[in-house]
Amino acid sequence: MRPSDIQQIGEHLAIAWEGGGETVVSLENLRNACPCAACKGETDVMGHLHKAPSQPLRPESFRLKQLSSVGGYGLQPVWGDGHSSGIFTYSMLRDMACG
């Protein structure tokens, strides 16, 4: 399922989906869930997780500067602190809906 509309509303990202339904996720939760290797680590062939020390996030770390579509499967945000390597799949975004 793909988005039909994406809008930033204050401190939230709202996504309307083709076929119906909507996901609303806070920018803070989105940034904290970044799936990139720098944020979540990488698993080697032996199954060991390798992760750099966590960097403290600043207020600009939660400010969305840009949002780009990646292929037909996800979105890639650019944050106010310059971080831009996380790609959120559409299924991941649907699962992040605010309660």
ABEGO torsion letter per residue (X at the ends): XBBABBBBBEABBBBBBBGEEBBBBBAAAAAAABABAAAAEBBBAAGBBBBBBBBBBBAAAABBABBBBBEAABBBBBBAAGBAABBBBAAAAAAABBX
